[in-house]
Amino acid sequence: MTPKRFIEIWKYRYHKYADILLSVYYWLYDYLHIKFYKLFNPNQQLIGVLLAEHFGDIVACEPITRELKKKYPNSRIYWIVRKPYRELLDFNPNVDVVVEEFSVFYSMLLIKKHPFDVFHNCHLSGLRRYNYLRTTLQNPQAVSLNILTDNYFNHGNILEVFAKVGGLPVLKEVPKIYIPQSVITAVDKLKLPQKFIVMHCHSNYSPKDWQVYYWEKLAQDLLANFDYSVIEIGLKSTLNVSQNGYTNLCGKLSLLETAEVIKRANFFIGIDSGPAHFANAVGTYGFLLFGKLGDFNHYMPYSGDYEEKTNAKFIVKEGQPCSELDYKEVWNVISEQVESAVL
């Protein structure tokens, strides 16, 4: 064994055992902390919700918090979430305590032994993996309902599915997003155009995406034909658009700032992704580019107005992925709707 390989092995072992021990430490700390709180507040019901990712799922499942407060008026709601997404919950008036998930193993320990009066695990089995132990987070409730990773969209939209696997009533409400004044002030400083269209072009799963050169052409045609600016949002842009009126805000906004920008937009154009859930939550009219996703020829992630298609238009190519959508078909749908809004 070479010295380099020896060092690599022991570095890995150090990180592995440090992560496991810290996961146990944070689980035990939170467990005892919550139990201690219960000791001095015996009449208050402590409700735990585990939905740590992804941010579109968390936005879609916001009605769960309202349902829990309605069902348990004298309660303290804890939501366990990954650190990058906690701002989505920090300002929710129905969530009393946001608990940061240290690791997937932390949540596995919480599922085995939790300190709550009622605990709702809203994750599907097998999706979240803890690599150090080569194991995945499980949800016996989901398995008992036969709601699995390969069929979950057959059981409803994201809100309905996650409510079911969490042992909650089936919910239909449109989600809400809670944006504090500090975020509104930050977006004010961006001096956004008075009239603009927001575009979100990339998801965290490439089969959902449309062709890059089509997005570029769409931005150019919108700018050339309508009196709207175009603002691109997301983590990173791959578009090459140099026309006046196009602004790239990719990687420059927090999650809630992104929601506020979408809220101020006249239209949202995007693929199935977290920002589309924002658009649904803030009431911005959406054009959603959809296609076949894995084994799902037809699926509906959204609740409320987007599911009812009263505030959104879904552009779909039957039996084909989103990447196969024809540009002309997309342009005709969008341009017709935008034109009617101008008239």
C-alpha positions as CSV (number, residue, x, y, z in Angstrom):
1,M,0.0,0.0,0.0
2,T,1.4,3.4,-1.0
3,P,1.6,6.2,1.6
4,K,-0.9,8.2,-0.4
5,R,-3.5,5.4,-0.3
6,F,-2.8,4.8,3.4
7,I,-3.6,8.5,4.1
8,E,-6.7,8.4,1.9
9,I,-8.1,5.4,3.8
10,W,-7.5,7.0,7.2
11,K,-9.0,10.3,6.1
12,Y,-12.1,8.5,5.0
13,R,-12.3,6.6,8.3
14,Y,-11.9,9.7,10.3
15,H,-14.7,11.5,8.4
16,K,-16.9,8.5,8.6
17,Y,-16.6,7.9,12.4
18,A,-16.7,11.7,13.1
19,D,-19.9,12.0,11.1
20,I,-21.5,9.0,12.8
21,L,-20.6,10.2,16.3
22,L,-21.7,13.8,15.6
23,S,-25.0,12.5,14.2
24,V,-25.6,10.5,17.5
25,Y,-24.6,13.6,19.5
26,Y,-27.0,16.0,17.8
27,W,-29.8,13.4,17.9
28,L,-29.3,12.9,21.6
29,Y,-29.0,16.6,22.3
30,D,-32.2,17.4,20.5
31,Y,-34.0,14.4,22.0
32,L,-33.1,15.4,25.6
33,H,-33.8,19.1,24.9
34,I,-37.3,18.4,23.6
35,K,-38.0,15.9,26.4
36,F,-36.9,18.6,28.9
37,Y,-39.3,21.1,27.3
38,K,-42.1,18.6,27.6
39,L,-41.4,18.1,31.3
40,F,-42.3,21.7,32.0
41,N,-45.1,21.9,29.4
42,P,-47.0,18.6,29.9
43,N,-50.2,19.9,28.5
44,Q,-48.8,21.1,25.2
45,Q,-48.6,18.6,22.4
46,L,-45.3,18.3,20.7
47,I,-45.6,17.5,17.0
48,G,-42.6,16.5,14.8
49,V,-42.4,16.7,11.0
50,L,-39.6,15.2,9.1
51,L,-39.3,16.6,5.5
52,A,-35.7,17.6,5.1
53,E,-35.5,18.1,1.3
54,H,-35.9,19.2,-1.5
55,F,-37.1,22.8,-1.5
56,G,-39.9,22.3,-4.0
57,D,-41.2,19.5,-1.8
58,I,-41.1,21.6,1.3
59,V,-42.9,24.5,-0.4
60,A,-45.5,22.1,-1.8
61,C,-46.1,20.6,1.7
62,E,-46.6,24.0,3.5
63,P,-50.4,23.2,3.9
64,I,-49.3,20.4,6.3
65,T,-48.3,23.1,8.9
66,R,-51.7,24.7,8.7
67,E,-53.5,21.4,9.0
68,L,-51.4,20.4,12.1
69,K,-52.1,23.7,13.8
70,K,-55.8,23.2,13.1
71,K,-55.8,19.7,14.4
72,Y,-53.6,20.4,17.4
73,P,-54.4,24.0,18.5
74,N,-52.4,23.7,21.7
75,S,-49.2,22.4,20.1
76,R,-45.6,23.1,19.4
77,I,-44.7,22.2,15.8
78,Y,-41.1,21.1,15.1
79,W,-39.9,20.7,11.5
80,I,-36.7,18.8,10.7
81,V,-35.0,20.2,7.6
82,R,-31.6,20.5,5.9
83,K,-29.8,23.8,6.6
84,P,-30.0,25.1,3.0
85,Y,-33.8,25.0,3.1
86,R,-34.5,26.2,6.6
87,E,-35.3,29.8,5.5
88,L,-38.5,28.4,3.9
89,L,-39.7,27.5,7.4
90,D,-38.1,30.2,9.6
91,F,-40.9,32.7,8.9
92,N,-43.8,30.2,8.7
93,P,-46.1,31.2,11.6
94,N,-47.3,27.6,12.0
95,V,-43.8,26.2,12.6
96,D,-42.6,26.9,16.1
97,V,-39.2,25.3,16.0
98,V,-37.0,24.6,13.0
99,V,-34.5,21.8,13.6
100,E,-31.6,21.4,11.3
101,E,-30.9,17.9,10.2
102,F,-27.2,17.1,10.8
103,S,-27.2,14.1,8.5
104,V,-29.5,11.4,7.0
105,F,-28.3,9.2,9.8
106,Y,-29.5,11.8,12.4
107,S,-33.0,11.4,10.9
108,M,-32.7,7.6,10.9
109,L,-32.1,7.7,14.6
110,L,-35.0,10.1,15.1
111,I,-37.3,7.7,13.2
112,K,-36.2,4.9,15.5
113,K,-36.7,6.9,18.7
114,H,-38.2,10.4,18.7
115,P,-39.2,12.7,21.6
116,F,-42.5,13.9,20.2
117,D,-46.1,13.1,21.1
118,V,-46.9,12.7,17.4
119,F,-44.3,12.3,14.6
120,H,-44.8,12.5,10.9
121,N,-42.1,11.1,8.6
122,C,-43.0,12.5,5.2
123,H,-40.1,10.9,3.2
124,L,-40.5,8.0,0.9
125,S,-38.4,4.9,1.6
126,G,-35.1,4.4,-0.1
127,L,-34.6,7.9,-1.6
128,R,-32.3,9.3,1.0
129,R,-29.0,7.4,1.4
130,Y,-26.4,7.6,4.2
131,N,-23.3,6.6,2.3
132,Y,-21.0,6.0,5.3
133,L,-23.2,3.1,6.4
134,R,-24.5,2.2,2.9
135,T,-28.1,2.4,4.1
136,T,-31.2,4.4,3.3
137,L,-33.9,6.1,5.3
138,Q,-37.1,4.1,5.5
139,N,-40.7,4.9,6.0
140,P,-42.8,1.9,7.1
141,Q,-46.0,3.9,6.6
142,A,-45.2,4.5,2.9
143,V,-44.3,0.8,2.4
144,S,-47.6,-0.3,4.0
145,L,-49.5,1.9,1.6
146,N,-47.4,0.6,-1.3
147,I,-46.3,4.2,-2.1
148,L,-42.9,3.6,-3.5
149,T,-40.3,5.6,-5.5
150,D,-41.5,4.0,-8.8
151,N,-45.2,4.6,-8.3
152,Y,-45.7,7.6,-5.9
153,F,-47.1,9.9,-8.6
154,N,-49.9,7.4,-9.1
155,H,-51.1,8.3,-5.7
156,G,-51.5,12.0,-6.2
157,N,-49.5,15.2,-6.2
158,I,-46.6,15.9,-3.9
159,L,-48.7,17.3,-1.1
160,E,-51.2,14.4,-1.3
161,V,-48.4,11.8,-1.4
162,F,-46.3,13.2,1.4
163,A,-49.3,13.7,3.6
164,K,-50.3,10.1,3.1
165,V,-46.9,8.6,3.8
166,G,-46.7,11.0,6.8
167,G,-50.0,9.6,8.2
168,L,-51.8,12.9,7.6
169,P,-55.2,13.6,6.0
170,V,-55.1,14.1,2.2
171,L,-54.8,17.8,1.6
172,K,-55.7,19.9,-1.5
173,E,-54.8,23.5,-0.6
174,V,-52.6,25.7,-2.6
175,P,-49.3,26.3,-0.7
176,K,-48.2,29.6,0.8
177,I,-44.8,31.1,1.1
178,Y,-44.0,33.5,3.9
179,I,-41.7,36.3,2.9
180,P,-40.4,38.7,5.6
181,Q,-40.0,42.5,5.1
182,S,-36.2,42.1,5.1
183,V,-36.4,40.0,1.9
184,I,-38.8,42.4,0.3
185,T,-36.4,45.3,1.0
186,A,-33.5,43.3,-0.4
187,V,-35.4,42.7,-3.7
188,D,-36.5,46.4,-3.8
189,K,-32.8,47.2,-4.0
190,L,-32.4,45.2,-7.2
191,K,-34.5,47.8,-9.1
192,L,-36.4,45.2,-11.1
193,P,-38.2,46.3,-14.3
194,Q,-41.8,47.2,-14.0
195,K,-42.9,44.5,-16.4
196,F,-41.0,41.2,-16.6
197,I,-41.1,37.5,-17.3
198,V,-39.2,35.1,-15.1
199,M,-37.6,32.0,-16.7
200,H,-36.2,29.0,-14.8
201,C,-34.4,26.7,-17.3
202,H,-32.7,23.9,-15.3
203,S,-33.8,21.4,-12.7
204,N,-31.8,19.1,-10.4
205,Y,-32.7,16.2,-12.8
206,S,-31.7,16.6,-16.4
207,P,-34.5,14.5,-18.0
208,K,-36.9,17.3,-16.9
209,D,-35.0,20.0,-18.9
210,W,-35.6,21.6,-22.2
211,Q,-32.9,22.3,-24.8
212,V,-30.5,25.2,-24.0
213,Y,-30.7,26.8,-27.5
214,Y,-34.5,26.7,-27.3
215,W,-34.4,28.7,-24.0
216,E,-32.0,31.2,-25.6
217,K,-34.4,31.6,-28.6
218,L,-37.4,31.9,-26.3
219,A,-35.8,34.7,-24.3
220,Q,-34.7,36.5,-27.5
221,D,-38.2,36.2,-29.1
222,L,-40.0,37.4,-26.0
223,L,-37.7,40.5,-25.9
224,A,-38.2,41.1,-29.6
225,N,-42.0,40.8,-29.6
226,F,-43.2,42.0,-26.3
227,D,-42.7,44.9,-23.9
228,Y,-41.5,42.7,-21.1
229,S,-38.0,42.3,-19.7
230,V,-36.8,38.7,-19.1
231,I,-35.1,37.7,-15.8
232,E,-33.5,34.3,-15.5
233,I,-33.3,32.7,-12.1
234,G,-31.8,29.5,-10.7
235,L,-28.4,28.3,-9.4
236,K,-26.4,28.6,-12.6
237,S,-27.2,29.8,-16.2
238,T,-26.0,28.2,-19.4
239,L,-27.7,30.7,-21.6
240,N,-25.9,33.1,-23.9
241,V,-28.3,36.0,-24.3
242,S,-26.9,39.5,-24.8
243,Q,-30.0,41.5,-25.8
244,N,-31.1,44.5,-23.8
245,G,-33.8,43.6,-21.3
246,Y,-32.3,40.3,-20.3
247,T,-31.0,39.9,-16.7
248,N,-29.3,36.9,-15.3
249,L,-29.9,36.6,-11.5
250,C,-28.8,33.0,-11.3
251,G,-26.8,32.3,-8.2
252,K,-27.4,35.8,-6.8
253,L,-30.6,35.3,-4.8
254,S,-31.6,33.4,-1.7
255,L,-34.6,31.1,-1.8
256,L,-37.0,33.6,-0.4
257,E,-35.6,36.4,-2.6
258,T,-36.2,34.1,-5.6
259,A,-39.8,33.7,-4.4
260,E,-40.2,37.5,-4.1
261,V,-38.9,38.0,-7.6
262,I,-41.3,35.4,-9.0
263,K,-44.1,37.1,-7.1
264,R,-43.4,40.4,-8.8
265,A,-43.3,38.8,-12.3
266,N,-46.1,39.0,-14.8
267,F,-45.4,35.4,-15.9
268,F,-43.3,32.5,-14.9
269,I,-41.9,30.1,-17.5
270,G,-40.1,27.0,-16.3
271,I,-39.7,23.2,-16.0
272,D,-40.9,21.0,-13.2
273,S,-38.7,22.4,-10.3
274,G,-38.7,24.2,-7.0
275,P,-39.2,27.7,-8.5
276,A,-42.4,26.4,-10.2
277,H,-43.7,25.5,-6.7
278,F,-42.8,29.1,-5.7
279,A,-44.8,30.4,-8.6
280,N,-47.8,28.3,-7.6
281,A,-47.5,29.5,-4.0
282,V,-47.2,33.3,-4.8
283,G,-50.0,33.2,-7.5
284,T,-47.9,34.1,-10.6
285,Y,-49.3,32.7,-13.8
286,G,-47.1,29.9,-15.0
287,F,-46.1,28.2,-18.3
288,L,-44.8,24.7,-17.3
289,L,-42.8,22.7,-19.8
290,F,-43.5,19.1,-19.0
291,G,-42.8,15.6,-20.4
292,K,-42.5,12.0,-19.5
293,L,-40.6,11.4,-16.3
294,G,-39.3,7.9,-15.9
295,D,-42.2,5.6,-15.9
296,F,-44.7,8.4,-15.4
297,N,-46.3,9.4,-18.7
298,H,-48.6,11.7,-16.8
299,Y,-47.9,13.2,-13.4
300,M,-49.0,16.3,-11.5
301,P,-46.7,17.6,-8.7
302,Y,-48.7,20.7,-7.8
303,S,-51.8,21.3,-5.7
304,G,-54.2,24.2,-5.8
305,D,-54.5,26.6,-8.8
306,Y,-51.7,24.9,-10.8
307,E,-53.2,21.5,-10.4
308,E,-56.6,22.9,-11.5
309,K,-54.8,24.7,-14.4
310,T,-56.7,27.9,-13.6
311,N,-53.4,29.8,-13.2
312,A,-51.1,27.8,-15.4
313,K,-50.7,26.3,-18.8
314,F,-48.9,22.9,-19.1
315,I,-47.1,22.4,-22.4
316,V,-46.6,18.6,-22.8
317,K,-45.6,16.3,-25.6
318,E,-47.4,13.0,-25.1
319,G,-45.1,10.2,-24.1
320,Q,-42.0,12.2,-24.7
321,P,-39.5,13.9,-22.2
322,C,-39.5,17.6,-21.9
323,S,-36.3,17.8,-24.0
324,E,-38.4,16.7,-27.0
325,L,-40.8,19.6,-26.9
326,D,-41.0,21.4,-30.2
327,Y,-40.0,25.1,-30.1
328,K,-42.8,26.3,-32.3
329,E,-45.4,24.5,-30.1
330,V,-44.0,26.2,-26.9
331,W,-43.7,29.6,-28.5
332,N,-47.3,29.5,-29.9
333,V,-48.8,28.7,-26.5
334,I,-46.7,31.3,-24.6
335,S,-47.0,34.1,-27.2
336,E,-50.7,33.7,-27.5
337,Q,-51.3,34.0,-23.8
338,V,-48.8,36.9,-23.4
339,E,-50.4,38.7,-26.3
340,S,-53.9,38.3,-24.8
341,A,-52.6,39.8,-21.5
342,V,-51.2,42.8,-23.4
343,L,-54.5,43.5,-25.2
